[in-house]
Amino acid sequence: MVTALVFIRTELHAVNGVAETIAGIHGVSEVYSVTGDLDLVALVRVRELDDVSAVVTDGIATVPGIATTETHIAFRTYSRHDLESAFAIGLD
């Protein structure tokens, strides 16, 4: 599994529509509206590295209202949630 974070800046007043459209793209697991220099952060989770390119270039980048994107590939995941899930296996 490959995870990428896509930082997105939108045109003025386009945040909500862009977020909803991106959330519907296959390979996008979550979209967050955020404060600061960015407007949105999209999490892309796909099987292969080449799939990231397809989701970002052929999907996200074509959404009307996007001004810029910046994509970062995650090397490792450090998550308290993931650790708790792993240790809770068989406790139900």
Biopython code that builds the backbone (N, CA, C, O; Angstrom):
import numpy as np
from Bio.PDB.StructureBuilder import StructureBuilder

atoms = [
    (1, "MET", "N", (0.851, -1.181, 0.000)),
    (1, "MET", "CA", (0.000, 0.000, 0.000)),
    (1, "MET", "C", (0.890, 1.235, 0.000)),
    (1, "MET", "O", (1.828, 1.342, 0.789)),
    (2, "VAL", "N", (0.581, 2.160, -0.893)),
    (2, "VAL", "CA", (1.297, 3.432, -0.978)),
    (2, "VAL", "C", (0.345, 4.530, -0.507)),
    (2, "VAL", "O", (-0.812, 4.594, -0.921)),
    (3, "THR", "N", (0.862, 5.391, 0.368)),
    (3, "THR", "CA", (0.082, 6.527, 0.852)),
    (3, "THR", "C", (0.755, 7.807, 0.396)),
    (3, "THR", "O", (1.970, 7.960, 0.515)),
    (4, "ALA", "N", (-0.037, 8.715, -0.121)),
    (4, "ALA", "CA", (0.468, 10.028, -0.516)),
    (4, "ALA", "C", (-0.414, 11.102, 0.099)),
    (4, "ALA", "O", (-1.623, 10.924, 0.241)),
    (5, "LEU", "N", (0.193, 12.197, 0.454)),
    (5, "LEU", "CA", (-0.534, 13.366, 0.937)),
    (5, "LEU", "C", (-0.467, 14.414, -0.159)),
    (5, "LEU", "O", (0.614, 14.749, -0.643)),
    (6, "VAL", "N", (-1.612, 14.923, -0.546)),
    (6, "VAL", "CA", (-1.665, 15.929, -1.603)),
    (6, "VAL", "C", (-2.131, 17.239, -0.973)),
    (6, "VAL", "O", (-3.256, 17.349, -0.485)),
    (7, "PHE", "N", (-1.239, 18.230, -0.995)),
    (7, "PHE", "CA", (-1.551, 19.561, -0.483)),
    (7, "PHE", "C", (-2.178, 20.353, -1.623)),
    (7, "PHE", "O", (-1.631, 20.416, -2.724)),
    (8, "ILE", "N", (-3.325, 20.954, -1.348)),
    (8, "ILE", "CA", (-4.103, 21.599, -2.413)),
    (8, "ILE", "C", (-4.450, 23.034, -2.028)),
    (8, "ILE", "O", (-4.903, 23.315, -0.918)),
    (9, "ARG", "N", (-4.222, 23.921, -2.978)),
    (9, "ARG", "CA", (-4.705, 25.299, -2.866)),
    (9, "ARG", "C", (-5.800, 25.465, -3.917)),
    (9, "ARG", "O", (-5.643, 25.047, -5.064)),
    (10, "THR", "N", (-6.895, 26.071, -3.515)),
    (10, "THR", "CA", (-8.020, 26.244, -4.435)),
    (10, "THR", "C", (-8.195, 27.715, -4.777)),
    (10, "THR", "O", (-7.620, 28.601, -4.145)),
    (11, "GLU", "N", (-8.998, 27.939, -5.783)),
    (11, "GLU", "CA", (-9.399, 29.308, -6.099)),
    (11, "GLU", "C", (-10.361, 29.780, -5.004)),
    (11, "GLU", "O", (-10.968, 28.973, -4.301)),
    (12, "LEU", "N", (-10.483, 31.074, -4.879)),
    (12, "LEU", "CA", (-11.345, 31.676, -3.872)),
    (12, "LEU", "C", (-12.766, 31.121, -3.964)),
    (12, "LEU", "O", (-13.328, 31.050, -5.057)),
    (13, "HIS", "N", (-13.338, 30.737, -2.859)),
    (13, "HIS", "CA", (-14.715, 30.229, -2.742)),
    (13, "HIS", "C", (-14.933, 28.867, -3.403)),
    (13, "HIS", "O", (-16.079, 28.475, -3.619)),
    (14, "ALA", "N", (-13.880, 28.147, -3.726)),
    (14, "ALA", "CA", (-14.045, 26.847, -4.384)),
    (14, "ALA", "C", (-13.762, 25.674, -3.458)),
    (14, "ALA", "O", (-13.874, 24.522, -3.879)),
    (15, "VAL", "N", (-13.403, 25.935, -2.220)),
    (15, "VAL", "CA", (-12.943, 24.878, -1.312)),
    (15, "VAL", "C", (-13.954, 23.750, -1.174)),
    (15, "VAL", "O", (-13.600, 22.588, -1.372)),
    (16, "ASN", "N", (-15.179, 24.056, -0.846)),
    (16, "ASN", "CA", (-16.172, 23.002, -0.585)),
    (16, "ASN", "C", (-16.451, 22.134, -1.805)),
    (16, "ASN", "O", (-16.475, 20.908, -1.699)),
    (17, "GLY", "N", (-16.657, 22.745, -2.939)),
    (17, "GLY", "CA", (-16.929, 21.986, -4.155)),
    (17, "GLY", "C", (-15.752, 21.122, -4.577)),
    (17, "GLY", "O", (-15.924, 19.972, -4.981)),
    (18, "VAL", "N", (-14.553, 21.689, -4.478)),
    (18, "VAL", "CA", (-13.345, 20.929, -4.823)),
    (18, "VAL", "C", (-13.192, 19.754, -3.874)),
    (18, "VAL", "O", (-12.901, 18.641, -4.312)),
    (19, "ALA", "N", (-13.380, 19.982, -2.589)),
    (19, "ALA", "CA", (-13.241, 18.908, -1.597)),
    (19, "ALA", "C", (-14.215, 17.763, -1.870)),
    (19, "ALA", "O", (-13.831, 16.594, -1.813)),
    (20, "GLU", "N", (-15.447, 18.088, -2.159)),
    (20, "GLU", "CA", (-16.455, 17.058, -2.429)),
    (20, "GLU", "C", (-16.116, 16.276, -3.693)),
    (20, "GLU", "O", (-16.284, 15.058, -3.736)),
    (21, "THR", "N", (-15.647, 16.966, -4.709)),
    (21, "THR", "CA", (-15.278, 16.286, -5.953)),
    (21, "THR", "C", (-14.083, 15.361, -5.742)),
    (21, "THR", "O", (-14.086, 14.217, -6.198)),
    (22, "ILE", "N", (-13.066, 15.858, -5.051)),
    (22, "ILE", "CA", (-11.871, 15.049, -4.802)),
    (22, "ILE", "C", (-12.204, 13.830, -3.951)),
    (22, "ILE", "O", (-11.669, 12.746, -4.184)),
    (23, "ALA", "N", (-13.072, 13.997, -2.979)),
    (23, "ALA", "CA", (-13.445, 12.878, -2.105)),
    (23, "ALA", "C", (-14.080, 11.737, -2.894)),
    (23, "ALA", "O", (-14.055, 10.592, -2.444)),
    (24, "GLY", "N", (-14.640, 12.028, -4.045)),
    (24, "GLY", "CA", (-15.274, 11.002, -4.871)),
    (24, "GLY", "C", (-14.343, 10.312, -5.841)),
    (24, "GLY", "O", (-14.767, 9.407, -6.558)),
    (25, "ILE", "N", (-13.078, 10.717, -5.882)),
    (25, "ILE", "CA", (-12.120, 10.117, -6.806)),
    (25, "ILE", "C", (-11.607, 8.800, -6.239)),
    (25, "ILE", "O", (-11.194, 8.735, -5.081)),
    (26, "HIS", "N", (-11.633, 7.746, -7.060)),
    (26, "HIS", "CA", (-11.136, 6.435, -6.642)),
    (26, "HIS", "C", (-9.666, 6.537, -6.260)),
    (26, "HIS", "O", (-8.860, 7.044, -7.039)),
    (27, "GLY", "N", (-9.311, 6.066, -5.079)),
    (27, "GLY", "CA", (-7.945, 6.141, -4.584)),
    (27, "GLY", "C", (-7.770, 7.209, -3.518)),
    (27, "GLY", "O", (-6.786, 7.192, -2.778)),
    (28, "VAL", "N", (-8.708, 8.133, -3.431)),
    (28, "VAL", "CA", (-8.668, 9.162, -2.389)),
    (28, "VAL", "C", (-9.457, 8.630, -1.197)),
    (28, "VAL", "O", (-10.651, 8.352, -1.306)),
    (29, "SER", "N", (-8.775, 8.492, -0.053)),
    (29, "SER", "CA", (-9.459, 7.939, 1.107)),
    (29, "SER", "C", (-10.079, 9.009, 1.993)),
    (29, "SER", "O", (-11.110, 8.774, 2.622)),
    (30, "GLU", "N", (-9.457, 10.186, 2.047)),
    (30, "GLU", "CA", (-9.963, 11.257, 2.895)),
    (30, "GLU", "C", (-9.541, 12.605, 2.326)),
    (30, "GLU", "O", (-8.517, 12.723, 1.652)),
    (31, "VAL", "N", (-10.350, 13.614, 2.612)),
    (31, "VAL", "CA", (-10.001, 14.990, 2.255)),
    (31, "VAL", "C", (-10.287, 15.857, 3.474)),
    (31, "VAL", "O", (-11.372, 15.794, 4.052)),
    (32, "TYR", "N", (-9.310, 16.660, 3.856)),
    (32, "TYR", "CA", (-9.455, 17.539, 5.008)),
    (32, "TYR", "C", (-9.359, 18.989, 4.559)),
    (32, "TYR", "O", (-8.482, 19.334, 3.768)),
    (33, "SER", "N", (-10.249, 19.839, 5.053)),
    (33, "SER", "CA", (-10.051, 21.275, 4.896)),
    (33, "SER", "C", (-9.174, 21.689, 6.070)),
    (33, "SER", "O", (-9.376, 21.232, 7.195)),
    (34, "VAL", "N", (-8.201, 22.553, 5.807)),
    (34, "VAL", "CA", (-7.209, 22.886, 6.825)),
    (34, "VAL", "C", (-6.970, 24.389, 6.887)),
    (34, "VAL", "O", (-7.341, 25.134, 5.979)),
    (35, "THR", "N", (-6.346, 24.813, 7.974)),
    (35, "THR", "CA", (-5.969, 26.215, 8.116)),
    (35, "THR", "C", (-4.536, 26.399, 7.627)),
    (35, "THR", "O", (-3.806, 25.429, 7.425)),
    (36, "GLY", "N", (-4.154, 27.636, 7.442)),
    (36, "GLY", "CA", (-2.779, 27.927, 7.037)),
    (36, "GLY", "C", (-2.681, 28.223, 5.555)),
    (36, "GLY", "O", (-3.626, 28.714, 4.939)),
    (37, "ASP", "N", (-1.519, 27.914, 4.992)),
    (37, "ASP", "CA", (-1.247, 28.226, 3.590)),
    (37, "ASP", "C", (-2.021, 27.350, 2.614)),
    (37, "ASP", "O", (-2.188, 27.715, 1.451)),
    (38, "LEU", "N", (-2.495, 26.194, 3.080)),
    (38, "LEU", "CA", (-3.225, 25.267, 2.219)),
    (38, "LEU", "C", (-4.712, 25.422, 2.435)),
    (38, "LEU", "O", (-5.151, 26.005, 3.426)),
    (39, "ASP", "N", (-5.479, 24.899, 1.509)),
    (39, "ASP", "CA", (-6.925, 24.855, 1.677)),
    (39, "ASP", "C", (-7.394, 23.443, 2.010)),
    (39, "ASP", "O", (-8.284, 23.249, 2.837)),
    (40, "LEU", "N", (-6.773, 22.447, 1.344)),
    (40, "LEU", "CA", (-7.179, 21.054, 1.515)),
    (40, "LEU", "C", (-5.956, 20.144, 1.573)),
    (40, "LEU", "O", (-4.907, 20.455, 1.011)),
    (41, "VAL", "N", (-6.109, 19.023, 2.258)),
    (41, "VAL", "CA", (-5.126, 17.944, 2.223)),
    (41, "VAL", "C", (-5.903, 16.674, 1.893)),
    (41, "VAL", "O", (-6.854, 16.315, 2.586)),
    (42, "ALA", "N", (-5.482, 15.998, 0.820)),
    (42, "ALA", "CA", (-6.121, 14.744, 0.415)),
    (42, "ALA", "C", (-5.176, 13.589, 0.709)),
    (42, "ALA", "O", (-3.982, 13.670, 0.420)),
    (43, "LEU", "N", (-5.709, 12.514, 1.282)),
    (43, "LEU", "CA", (-4.931, 11.299, 1.486)),
    (43, "LEU", "C", (-5.252, 10.332, 0.368)),
    (43, "LEU", "O", (-6.409, 9.973, 0.145)),
    (44, "VAL", "N", (-4.217, 9.919, -0.326)),
    (44, "VAL", "CA", (-4.363, 8.964, -1.427)),
    (44, "VAL", "C", (-3.765, 7.657, -0.955)),
    (44, "VAL", "O", (-2.615, 7.619, -0.517)),
    (45, "ARG", "N", (-4.538, 6.579, -1.040)),
    (45, "ARG", "CA", (-4.059, 5.252, -0.660)),
    (45, "ARG", "C", (-4.319, 4.305, -1.820)),
    (45, "ARG", "O", (-5.465, 4.031, -2.176)),
    (46, "VAL", "N", (-3.223, 3.808, -2.406)),
    (46, "VAL", "CA", (-3.315, 2.941, -3.584)),
    (46, "VAL", "C", (-2.323, 1.791, -3.452)),
    (46, "VAL", "O", (-1.469, 1.795, -2.565)),
    (47, "ARG", "N", (-2.443, 0.807, -4.343)),
    (47, "ARG", "CA", (-1.581, -0.373, -4.268)),
    (47, "ARG", "C", (-0.165, -0.142, -4.787)),
    (47, "ARG", "O", (0.799, -0.635, -4.202)),
    (48, "GLU", "N", (-0.038, 0.593, -5.860)),
    (48, "GLU", "CA", (1.257, 0.762, -6.528)),
    (48, "GLU", "C", (1.624, 2.238, -6.639)),
    (48, "GLU", "O", (0.754, 3.107, -6.674)),
    (49, "LEU", "N", (2.920, 2.503, -6.693)),
    (49, "LEU", "CA", (3.408, 3.875, -6.838)),
    (49, "LEU", "C", (2.876, 4.536, -8.104)),
    (49, "LEU", "O", (2.528, 5.717, -8.088)),
    (50, "ASP", "N", (2.810, 3.789, -9.192)),
    (50, "ASP", "CA", (2.281, 4.339, -10.449)),
    (50, "ASP", "C", (0.827, 4.780, -10.313)),
    (50, "ASP", "O", (0.381, 5.680, -11.025)),
    (51, "ASP", "N", (0.092, 4.153, -9.404)),
    (51, "ASP", "CA", (-1.310, 4.522, -9.194)),
    (51, "ASP", "C", (-1.435, 5.912, -8.582)),
    (51, "ASP", "O", (-2.436, 6.594, -8.801)),
    (52, "VAL", "N", (-0.434, 6.338, -7.819)),
    (52, "VAL", "CA", (-0.460, 7.690, -7.249)),
    (52, "VAL", "C", (-0.491, 8.712, -8.381)),
    (52, "VAL", "O", (-1.257, 9.676, -8.343)),
    (53, "SER", "N", (0.340, 8.491, -9.373)),
    (53, "SER", "CA", (0.370, 9.403, -10.513)),
    (53, "SER", "C", (-0.986, 9.482, -11.201)),
    (53, "SER", "O", (-1.443, 10.566, -11.564)),
    (54, "ALA", "N", (-1.622, 8.339, -11.377)),
    (54, "ALA", "CA", (-2.930, 8.330, -12.036)),
    (54, "ALA", "C", (-3.963, 9.101, -11.221)),
    (54, "ALA", "O", (-4.731, 9.889, -11.773)),
    (55, "VAL", "N", (-3.981, 8.876, -9.916)),
    (55, "VAL", "CA", (-4.971, 9.551, -9.061)),
    (55, "VAL", "C", (-4.720, 11.056, -9.040)),
    (55, "VAL", "O", (-5.653, 11.849, -9.164)),
    (56, "VAL", "N", (-3.455, 11.444, -8.882)),
    (56, "VAL", "CA", (-3.145, 12.875, -8.762)),
    (56, "VAL", "C", (-3.213, 13.583, -10.109)),
    (56, "VAL", "O", (-3.888, 14.605, -10.236)),
    (57, "THR", "N", (-2.529, 13.057, -11.104)),
    (57, "THR", "CA", (-2.441, 13.736, -12.400)),
    (57, "THR", "C", (-3.729, 13.640, -13.201)),
    (57, "THR", "O", (-4.198, 14.636, -13.752)),
    (58, "ASP", "N", (-4.301, 12.443, -13.268)),
    (58, "ASP", "CA", (-5.509, 12.248, -14.073)),
    (58, "ASP", "C", (-6.794, 12.546, -13.314)),
    (58, "ASP", "O", (-7.848, 12.729, -13.923)),
    (59, "GLY", "N", (-6.712, 12.596, -11.995)),
    (59, "GLY", "CA", (-7.904, 12.814, -11.182)),
    (59, "GLY", "C", (-7.912, 14.169, -10.502)),
    (59, "GLY", "O", (-8.592, 15.096, -10.942)),
    (60, "ILE", "N", (-7.154, 14.273, -9.430)),
    (60, "ILE", "CA", (-7.181, 15.487, -8.606)),
    (60, "ILE", "C", (-6.833, 16.744, -9.398)),
    (60, "ILE", "O", (-7.553, 17.740, -9.319)),
    (61, "ALA", "N", (-5.747, 16.713, -10.155)),
    (61, "ALA", "CA", (-5.281, 17.913, -10.856)),
    (61, "ALA", "C", (-6.247, 18.412, -11.927)),
    (61, "ALA", "O", (-6.128, 19.548, -12.385)),
    (62, "THR", "N", (-7.198, 17.577, -12.328)),
    (62, "THR", "CA", (-8.150, 17.998, -13.363)),
    (62, "THR", "C", (-9.425, 18.625, -12.795)),
    (62, "THR", "O", (-10.292, 19.061, -13.552)),
    (63, "VAL", "N", (-9.539, 18.671, -11.476)),
    (63, "VAL", "CA", (-10.747, 19.213, -10.851)),
    (63, "VAL", "C", (-10.771, 20.733, -11.005)),
    (63, "VAL", "O", (-9.819, 21.409, -10.616)),
    (64, "PRO", "N", (-11.842, 21.267, -11.565)),
    (64, "PRO", "CA", (-11.950, 22.726, -11.703)),
    (64, "PRO", "C", (-11.929, 23.403, -10.340)),
    (64, "PRO", "O", (-12.549, 22.920, -9.392)),
    (65, "GLY", "N", (-11.219, 24.514, -10.243)),
    (65, "GLY", "CA", (-11.153, 25.267, -8.999)),
    (65, "GLY", "C", (-9.862, 25.051, -8.227)),
    (65, "GLY", "O", (-9.622, 25.715, -7.219)),
    (66, "ILE", "N", (-9.024, 24.120, -8.695)),
    (66, "ILE", "CA", (-7.731, 23.902, -8.043)),
    (66, "ILE", "C", (-6.718, 24.868, -8.638)),
    (66, "ILE", "O", (-6.596, 24.988, -9.857)),
    (67, "ALA", "N", (-5.991, 25.559, -7.756)),
    (67, "ALA", "CA", (-4.941, 26.472, -8.200)),
    (67, "ALA", "C", (-3.602, 25.739, -8.287)),
    (67, "ALA", "O", (-2.914, 25.828, -9.304)),
    (68, "THR", "N", (-3.230, 25.016, -7.227)),
    (68, "THR", "CA", (-1.971, 24.266, -7.216)),
    (68, "THR", "C", (-2.104, 23.009, -6.364)),
    (68, "THR", "O", (-2.955, 22.929, -5.479)),
    (69, "THR", "N", (-1.246, 22.029, -6.648)),
    (69, "THR", "CA", (-1.136, 20.835, -5.802)),
    (69, "THR", "C", (0.337, 20.558, -5.537)),
    (69, "THR", "O", (1.211, 20.948, -6.311)),
    (70, "GLU", "N", (0.585, 19.888, -4.445)),
    (70, "GLU", "CA", (1.934, 19.444, -4.089)),
    (70, "GLU", "C", (1.775, 18.075, -3.453)),
    (70, "GLU", "O", (1.043, 17.928, -2.474)),
    (71, "THR", "N", (2.449, 17.073, -3.995)),
    (71, "THR", "CA", (2.263, 15.693, -3.553)),
    (71, "THR", "C", (3.485, 15.182, -2.807)),
    (71, "THR", "O", (4.623, 15.378, -3.234)),
    (72, "HIS", "N", (3.226, 14.521, -1.682)),
    (72, "HIS", "CA", (4.282, 13.925, -0.864)),
    (72, "HIS", "C", (3.960, 12.450, -0.658)),
    (72, "HIS", "O", (2.852, 12.101, -0.252)),
    (73, "ILE", "N", (4.933, 11.584, -0.940)),
    (73, "ILE", "CA", (4.772, 10.143, -0.738)),
    (73, "ILE", "C", (5.224, 9.811, 0.684)),
    (73, "ILE", "O", (6.288, 10.252, 1.118)),
    (74, "ALA", "N", (4.425, 9.041, 1.402)),
    (74, "ALA", "CA", (4.780, 8.619, 2.756)),
    (74, "ALA", "C", (5.688, 7.392, 2.699)),
    (74, "ALA", "O", (5.405, 6.438, 1.975)),
    (75, "PHE", "N", (6.773, 7.420, 3.461)),
    (75, "PHE", "CA", (7.672, 6.270, 3.553)),
    (75, "PHE", "C", (7.159, 5.254, 4.567)),
    (75, "PHE", "O", (7.088, 4.059, 4.281)),
    (76, "ARG", "N", (6.805, 5.736, 5.744)),
    (76, "ARG", "CA", (6.321, 4.884, 6.835)),
    (76, "ARG", "C", (5.148, 5.558, 7.518)),
    (76, "ARG", "O", (4.964, 6.772, 7.430)),
    (77, "THR", "N", (4.356, 4.739, 8.202)),
    (77, "THR", "CA", (3.238, 5.265, 8.974)),
    (77, "THR", "C", (3.531, 5.060, 10.447)),
    (77, "THR", "O", (3.831, 3.948, 10.882)),
    (78, "TYR", "N", (3.446, 6.128, 11.206)),
    (78, "TYR", "CA", (3.581, 6.076, 12.659)),
    (78, "TYR", "C", (2.253, 6.554, 13.223)),
    (78, "TYR", "O", (1.957, 7.749, 13.209)),
    (79, "SER", "N", (1.460, 5.623, 13.716)),
    (79, "SER", "CA", (0.119, 5.987, 14.155)),
    (79, "SER", "C", (-0.253, 5.228, 15.415)),
    (79, "SER", "O", (-0.183, 3.999, 15.444)),
    (80, "ARG", "N", (-0.641, 5.936, 16.440)),
    (80, "ARG", "CA", (-1.104, 5.319, 17.675)),
    (80, "ARG", "C", (-2.311, 4.444, 17.381)),
    (80, "ARG", "O", (-2.451, 3.363, 17.952)),
    (81, "HIS", "N", (-3.180, 4.906, 16.495)),
    (81, "HIS", "CA", (-4.375, 4.147, 16.115)),
    (81, "HIS", "C", (-3.990, 2.793, 15.529)),
    (81, "HIS", "O", (-4.581, 1.778, 15.896)),
    (82, "ASP", "N", (-3.021, 2.757, 14.632)),
    (82, "ASP", "CA", (-2.594, 1.502, 14.014)),
    (82, "ASP", "C", (-1.991, 0.549, 15.044)),
    (82, "ASP", "O", (-2.240, -0.655, 14.994)),
    (83, "LEU", "N", (-1.200, 1.082, 15.980)),
    (83, "LEU", "CA", (-0.597, 0.241, 17.015)),
    (83, "LEU", "C", (-1.649, -0.339, 17.939)),
    (83, "LEU", "O", (-1.586, -1.519, 18.284)),
    (84, "GLU", "N", (-2.620, 0.476, 18.346)),
    (84, "GLU", "CA", (-3.680, 0.006, 19.229)),
    (84, "GLU", "C", (-4.501, -1.075, 18.547)),
    (84, "GLU", "O", (-4.899, -2.043, 19.194)),
    (85, "SER", "N", (-4.764, -0.929, 17.248)),
    (85, "SER", "CA", (-5.514, -1.941, 16.505)),
    (85, "SER", "C", (-4.759, -3.262, 16.460)),
    (85, "SER", "O", (-5.358, -4.326, 16.610)),
    (86, "ALA", "N", (-3.453, -3.198, 16.255)),
    (86, "ALA", "CA", (-2.642, -4.410, 16.157)),
    (86, "ALA", "C", (-2.622, -5.170, 17.482)),
    (86, "ALA", "O", (-2.704, -6.398, 17.492)),
    (87, "PHE", "N", (-2.515, -4.451, 18.599)),
    (87, "PHE", "CA", (-2.449, -5.096, 19.903)),
    (87, "PHE", "C", (-3.819, -5.528, 20.401)),
    (87, "PHE", "O", (-3.909, -6.311, 21.347)),
    (88, "ALA", "N", (-4.884, -5.036, 19.785)),
    (88, "ALA", "CA", (-6.229, -5.385, 20.227)),
    (88, "ALA", "C", (-6.777, -6.617, 19.503)),
    (88, "ALA", "O", (-7.894, -7.050, 19.783)),
    (89, "ILE", "N", (-6.003, -7.180, 18.581)),
    (89, "ILE", "CA", (-6.461, -8.346, 17.829)),
    (89, "ILE", "C", (-6.736, -9.495, 18.794)),
    (89, "ILE", "O", (-5.888, -9.855, 19.610)),
    (90, "GLY", "N", (-7.928, -10.061, 18.688)),
    (90, "GLY", "CA", (-8.298, -11.196, 19.516)),
    (90, "GLY", "C", (-8.855, -10.836, 20.868)),
    (90, "GLY", "O", (-9.159, -11.731, 21.656)),
    (91, "LEU", "N", (-9.004, -9.546, 21.174)),
    (91, "LEU", "CA", (-9.535, -9.148, 22.469)),
    (91, "LEU", "C", (-11.044, -9.079, 22.505)),
    (91, "LEU", "O", (-11.623, -8.918, 23.579)),
    (92, "ASP", "N", (-11.693, -9.194, 21.372)),
    (92, "ASP", "CA", (-13.154, -9.098, 21.335)),
    (92, "ASP", "C", (-13.790, -10.381, 21.800)),
    (92, "ASP", "O", (-15.016, -10.484, 21.837)),
]
sb = StructureBuilder()
sb.init_structure("model")
sb.init_model(0)
sb.init_chain("A")
sb.init_seg("    ")
for serial, (resi, resn, name, xyz) in enumerate(atoms, 1):
    if name == "N":
        sb.init_residue(resn, " ", resi, " ")
    sb.init_atom(name, np.array(xyz, "f"), 0.0, 1.0, " ", f" {name:<3s}", serial, name[0])
structure = sb.get_structure()
